[in-house]
Amino acid sequence: MTTTTVEGFIASTDSFAANSSVRLTDGTMRSFMKEIGRSGLGVTPSCPDAVDLPVRVVDASVRDTPGGGLGIWVTVEVPAERWSRIQDLRIFGFLVTINVRPPATTSSKPTGLVYADAQHFPGRLLPDAFQRLEPLFNVGGGPLHQCATPSLPRVLVILHAPGPPLSVEPLMGHVASAAELFLRPGPAETTQFVVVINRPDGGRQKAVLCARRRESLALAMADVPARMAAEDRQAFFFDEDDGWLR
């Protein structure tokens, strides 16, 4: 496999200063940088070619950005052919989540957490989403802040399944009902929903759903548990125009 080296900023304090009450200090940025060097970079796919993309971090450092802030600059090695179809550093990076509503410590319901990008979605949507999940879930969550610039309209949903992935299948209608609140108003604007299912055995799988319409989102959400049960993959990708990545 032929690889290529890619480098650039994957995070900066610039977007936080402009769009968030969260302040990232020099020490915080350096701790993120050290963690990247130690544990590597996660990938949140923005297109099908980025699913399960193998990434090797060659170097990571903290540098001044053109905007006057601090940024994390990385050098990574990726498959050349796949990268030629991606060309988007926003797939790399990390999210900062804030629990404005922690889940209850004692509950017989499975835990469901929702985090919505504070830059793209008004805070009033989160209480409505919590309310739609409450009948079946021990609910928690809050805003999330992406360190990527520019960021994608992104919603993170974390479900703690009581058993294998199919155990949450009857609950996905409520998840879709809460998620649809974050669909963009324009017909051409896509919201990216990152659905993570944590299993009791410690395993976790992720599905990235890119949707514009309520019907497409509902069908994709309903399909997530069965796809995770059928294939022992870490990541799945759905696009409203192209369907599921095979």
Secondary structure, DSSP 8 states (H G I E B T S, - for coil): --EEEEEEEEEESHHHHHH-S----HHHHHHHHHHHHHH--EE--SSGGGTT---EEEEEEEEE-TTSSEEEEEEEEEEHHHHHTT--GGGEE-EEE--SB---SS-SS-EEEEEEETTTS-TTHHHHHHHHHTTTSEEEEEEEEE-SSS---EEEEEEE-SSSGGGGGGGHHHHHHHHGGGS-SSTT--EEEEEEEE-TTS-EEEEEEEESSHHHHHHHHHHHHHHHHH---SEEEEETTTEE--
